[in-house]
Amino acid sequence: MPDPIYLATAVEIVLRAGDLQLAGQQSGFRVDKKGSIDLVTEIDLACERMCRDTIAERFPDHDVLAEELGSGAPGRSPSRFRWVFDPLDGTTNYAHGLPIYCSSLALEVDGHAEVAAIYDPTRKELFTAERGEGSYLNGRALRVSSTAALIDSLLVTGFPYTVQEEGGELVALFGYFLGRARAVRRLGSAALDLSYVAAGRFEGFWEQHLKPWDVAAGALIVTEAGGRVTGMDGAPFDPAAAHLIASNGQVHAEVVDTIRAFRAERAKNQLS
């Protein structure tokens, strides 16, 4: 069992990030562009600096990997302990005033997530997990849904910031699932998508072109809630692989098979 101070620290950081996010919505904030549609706000940066300062003060020998300011400490060997932080997951939603965003923090030990916390300040929902200790929403134990068939499932996915260049395949796969599931949603926050799978609100989630800070915490929360997480090809989950499927476990094989069938049909059509 991880040291309780780690989960307490993760919770404190995401709650403080949530306060900064809500305050920013009231006071206003600067928005800059990292790409044609990829945004960063001064709130992203404020949350990340707060996290880095907190970790540096309490655990000076730990590393931090976060979205805006990179990872590691110059001139120091990598630590066994690495905090993986998304200071504001759902920045586009946030910048437009759409209340679907959160902060997400995981502690990895020897490359494996051991502690996770995700906080949605607009709904005051705190998702947490410790390896081997289960997942929780505001202190209540979570369990994935028991739905056993894809046609009875509500799914969710996301699109990367490169969607304008490669949207054809991404939208086609979205449509392929629409014909095989009850419905498909797109919320704009991978961390919340994963949390909602853990909470039984979605049966499955898939996405590609992801970063470790998008999924490190959420994947542990899903697993500890009894769900399953793999690559989109069904291979063991690797947060550095940039793609995943997370599900309640019951429909996982159908999701993998659907993606394989889609890719096979698309490859066949491109050859004909």
C-alpha positions in Angstrom: 0.0 0.0 0.0 1.4 3.4 -0.9 2.3 5.9 1.8 -0.9 7.8 2.7 1.0 11.1 2.3 1.1 10.6 -1.4 -2.6 10.4 -1.9 -3.1 13.3 0.5 -0.7 15.4 -1.5 -2.3 14.4 -4.9 -5.7 15.3 -3.5 -4.5 18.6 -2.1 -2.9 19.6 -5.5 -5.9 18.8 -7.6 -8.3 20.6 -5.2 -6.0 23.7 -5.2 -5.9 23.5 -9.0 -9.7 23.4 -9.1 -9.8 26.6 -7.0 -7.5 28.3 -9.4 -9.6 27.2 -12.3 -12.9 28.5 -10.8 -11.2 31.7 -9.8 -10.0 32.2 -13.4 -13.5 31.8 -14.7 -14.6 34.7 -12.5 -11.6 37.0 -13.0 -10.7 36.3 -16.6 -7.5 34.9 -18.0 -5.1 35.1 -20.9 -5.3 32.5 -23.7 -2.3 31.7 -26.0 -1.9 29.3 -28.9 0.5 26.3 -29.0 -0.9 25.3 -32.4 -3.7 26.3 -34.8 -6.3 24.9 -32.4 -4.2 23.9 -29.4 -4.7 26.4 -26.6 -2.9 27.2 -23.3 -4.2 29.6 -20.7 -2.4 31.3 -17.8 -4.5 29.1 -15.5 -2.8 26.0 -17.0 0.5 27.5 -16.1 -0.5 28.7 -12.7 -1.8 25.2 -11.8 1.3 23.5 -13.0 3.7 25.9 -11.1 1.7 25.3 -8.0 2.0 21.5 -8.4 5.7 21.7 -9.1 6.3 24.0 -6.1 4.4 21.7 -3.8 6.2 18.5 -5.0 9.6 20.3 -4.8 9.0 21.3 -1.2 7.7 18.0 0.1 9.6 15.5 -2.1 12.6 17.2 -3.5 14.0 14.0 -4.9 10.9 13.2 -7.0 10.4 14.1 -10.7 7.5 15.8 -12.2 6.2 15.3 -15.8 3.5 17.8 -16.7 2.0 19.1 -19.9 3.3 22.7 -20.1 6.8 22.7 -18.7 8.2 19.3 -19.5 9.8 16.8 -17.1 12.8 16.0 -14.9 15.4 18.1 -13.3 18.5 19.2 -15.2 21.6 17.4 -14.2 19.9 14.9 -12.0 19.4 11.2 -12.5 15.8 10.1 -13.0 13.9 9.3 -9.8 12.0 6.2 -9.1 9.1 8.5 -8.2 7.5 10.6 -10.9 4.4 12.8 -10.6 2.4 13.0 -13.8 0.2 16.1 -13.9 -2.3 17.6 -16.3 -2.9 21.0 -14.8 -6.1 21.7 -16.9 -7.5 18.8 -18.9 -10.1 20.2 -21.2 -8.4 23.6 -21.9 -10.5 24.2 -25.0 -13.7 23.7 -23.0 -12.3 25.9 -20.2 -11.4 28.7 -22.6 -14.9 28.7 -24.1 -16.6 28.6 -20.7 -17.8 25.1 -21.1 -17.8 23.5 -17.6 -16.2 20.1 -18.6 -12.6 20.3 -17.4 -10.5 19.0 -14.5 -7.0 18.5 -13.2 -5.4 15.1 -13.1 -2.4 13.8 -11.1 -0.8 10.4 -10.7 2.3 9.3 -8.8 4.3 6.6 -10.7 6.8 4.4 -8.8 9.2 2.6 -11.1 7.0 3.4 -14.1 3.7 2.2 -12.6 1.0 4.5 -11.3 0.4 3.9 -7.6 -1.8 6.9 -6.7 -4.3 9.0 -8.7 -6.5 12.0 -8.2 -8.8 13.8 -10.7 -10.9 16.7 -9.7 -13.8 18.3 -11.5 -14.4 21.6 -9.7 -17.6 22.5 -11.5 -19.3 19.4 -10.2 -17.2 19.1 -7.0 -16.3 15.5 -8.0 -13.1 14.1 -6.7 -12.0 10.7 -8.2 -9.2 8.9 -6.4 -7.4 5.6 -6.4 -4.5 3.7 -4.8 -3.1 0.5 -6.3 -4.8 -2.4 -4.6 -7.1 -0.2 -2.6 -9.9 0.6 -5.0 -11.3 3.7 -6.6 -13.5 6.3 -5.0 -15.7 9.3 -5.9 -15.9 11.7 -3.0 -15.1 8.9 -0.7 -17.7 6.4 -2.1 -16.4 3.2 -3.7 -16.6 3.1 -7.5 -17.5 0.1 -9.7 -17.6 -0.1 -13.5 -21.0 -0.9 -15.1 -22.1 -4.5 -15.6 -23.4 -3.9 -19.2 -22.3 -6.9 -21.3 -23.0 -6.0 -24.9 -21.7 -3.2 -27.1 -25.1 -2.4 -28.5 -26.3 -1.6 -25.0 -23.3 0.6 -24.2 -22.7 4.3 -24.0 -19.2 5.0 -25.3 -17.0 8.1 -25.4 -13.9 9.1 -27.4 -11.7 12.1 -28.0 -10.0 13.8 -31.0 -6.4 15.1 -31.0 -5.3 18.6 -31.9 -4.2 17.1 -35.3 -7.8 16.3 -36.1 -7.9 18.9 -38.9 -5.1 16.9 -40.7 -6.3 13.4 -40.1 -10.0 13.9 -39.2 -11.2 11.5 -42.0 -10.1 8.3 -40.2 -11.0 9.6 -36.7 -14.5 10.6 -37.7 -15.0 7.4 -39.7 -14.1 5.3 -36.7 -16.5 7.4 -34.6 -19.2 6.7 -37.1 -18.4 3.0 -37.2 -19.0 2.8 -33.5 -22.2 4.7 -33.8 -23.6 1.8 -35.8 -22.6 -0.7 -33.2 -23.2 1.0 -29.8 -26.2 2.6 -28.1 -24.5 6.0 -28.5 -21.1 7.7 -28.6 -20.1 11.0 -26.9 -17.2 13.4 -27.2 -16.6 15.5 -24.0 -13.1 17.0 -24.5 -11.4 15.7 -21.4 -9.7 12.3 -21.4 -9.3 12.3 -17.7 -13.0 12.8 -17.1 -13.8 10.2 -19.8 -11.8 7.7 -17.9 -13.3 8.7 -14.6 -16.7 8.2 -16.0 -15.9 4.7 -17.2 -14.8 3.9 -13.6 -18.0 5.4 -12.3 -20.2 3.3 -14.6 -21.4 6.3 -16.6 -19.7 5.0 -19.8 -19.0 1.4 -20.7 -16.0 2.2 -22.8 -13.5 4.9 -24.0 -11.0 4.9 -26.8 -8.6 7.5 -28.1 -5.3 7.9 -29.8 -2.5 10.5 -29.9 -2.6 10.8 -26.1 0.1 11.9 -23.7 1.0 10.3 -20.3 -0.5 13.2 -18.4 -3.8 12.6 -20.2 -4.2 9.0 -18.9 -1.8 8.1 -16.1 -4.3 8.9 -13.3 -7.5 7.9 -15.1 -6.2 4.5 -16.2 -5.4 3.6 -12.5 -8.9 4.8 -11.5 -10.5 2.6 -14.1 -8.5 -0.5 -13.2 -9.1 -0.1 -9.5 -12.8 0.2 -10.2 -12.8 -3.2 -11.8 -12.4 -2.1 -15.4 -9.8 -3.0 -18.1 -7.3 -0.8 -19.9 -5.3 -1.8 -22.9 -3.9 -0.3 -26.1 -6.3 0.1 -29.0 -4.8 -3.1 -30.4 -5.6 -5.0 -27.3 -1.9 -5.0 -26.2 -1.0 -4.3 -22.5 -1.5 -0.7 -21.6 1.5 1.6 -21.9 0.9 5.3 -21.0 3.7 6.2 -23.4 2.1 4.4 -26.3 -0.3 7.3 -27.0 -3.5 5.2 -27.5 -5.8 3.2 -25.3 -9.1 1.5 -24.7 -10.7 1.6 -21.3 -13.8 -0.3 -20.5 -15.9 -2.0 -17.9 -14.2 -5.2 -19.1 -17.4 -6.8 -20.2 -17.4 -5.1 -23.6 -13.7 -4.8 -24.0 -13.3 -7.6 -26.6 -16.1 -6.1 -28.7 -14.4 -2.7 -28.7 -11.1 -4.2 -29.7 -12.8 -6.3 -32.4 -14.7 -3.3 -33.7 -11.5 -1.3 -34.2 -9.8 -4.2 -35.9 -12.8 -4.7 -38.2 -12.8 -1.0 -39.0 -9.1 -0.9 -39.9 -9.4 -4.0 -42.0 -12.3 -2.7 -44.0 -10.6 0.7 -44.4 -7.4 -0.9 -45.6 -9.3 -3.1 -48.1 -11.2 -0.2 -49.5 -8.0 1.8 -50.0 -6.5 -1.0 -52.0 -9.6 -1.5 -54.2 
